[in-house]
Amino acid sequence: MDVFSMLMPLIPFLFFFALLFLHGRGKTCPSCHEPMPVFQSPLTKTRRQWIVGGYRCPNCGCETDLKGRQVAANTVPDQGALLLGLGMFVVCIAISLLLTCIPLLMLLMRN
C-alpha cells in the first residue's frame, strides 16, 4: 500500500477541522471587544465548551457560544448544536470507513 492510500481516511477529518477553524475566525468579545483566539487550550475549556464549543476571552474571561454571543458559565448546552456537531463527526467517520474499504477492495480485486 502506498502512503496516499493509508492517509486517505484522514481527509474528512481535515475538512472537519478546517471548517471549525474558518468558523472561529473574526469573532470579537461582546464584553471588551477584543478579538477572540481561534484556538483555545484544552485545559481552559469549560464543560459546556467541550460539549458544544464556544470561546473564552483571554482578556476579560467572558464566555461565548459558537456564534460569539455571551453566555453564563452555567448555561445548559443547546441540544441543536450538540446534535449538529455529533452528526458532522459521524459523517466524517462514515466517509473515513468508506475511504479505508475502497483501497482494500481494490487490493483484493487485483489478486
C-alpha positions, 0 to 999 in steps of 0.5 A, spaced: 500 500 500 502 506 498 502 512 503 496 516 499 492 510 500 493 509 508 492 517 509 486 517 505 481 516 511 484 522 514 481 527 509 474 528 512 477 529 518 481 535 515 475 538 512 472 537 519 477 541 522 478 546 517 471 548 517 471 549 525 477 553 524 474 558 518 468 558 523 472 561 529 475 566 525 473 574 526 469 573 532 470 579 537 468 579 545 461 582 546 464 584 553 471 588 551 471 587 544 477 584 543 478 579 538 477 572 540 483 566 539 481 561 534 484 556 538 483 555 545 487 550 550 484 544 552 485 545 559 481 552 559 475 549 556 469 549 560 464 543 560 459 546 556 465 548 551 467 541 550 460 539 549 458 544 544 464 549 543 464 556 544 470 561 546 473 564 552 476 571 552 483 571 554 482 578 556 476 579 560 474 571 561 467 572 558 464 566 555 461 565 548 457 560 544 459 558 537 456 564 534 460 569 539 454 571 543 455 571 551 453 566 555 453 564 563 458 559 565 452 555 567 448 555 561 445 548 559 448 546 552 443 547 546 441 540 544 441 543 536 448 544 536 450 538 540 446 534 535 449 538 529 456 537 531 455 529 533 452 528 526 458 532 522 463 527 526 459 521 524 459 523 517 466 524 517 467 517 520 462 514 515 466 517 509 473 515 513 470 507 513 468 508 506 475 511 504 479 505 508 474 499 504 475 502 497 483 501 497 482 494 500 477 492 495 481 494 490 487 490 493 483 484 493 480 485 486 487 485 483 489 478 486 
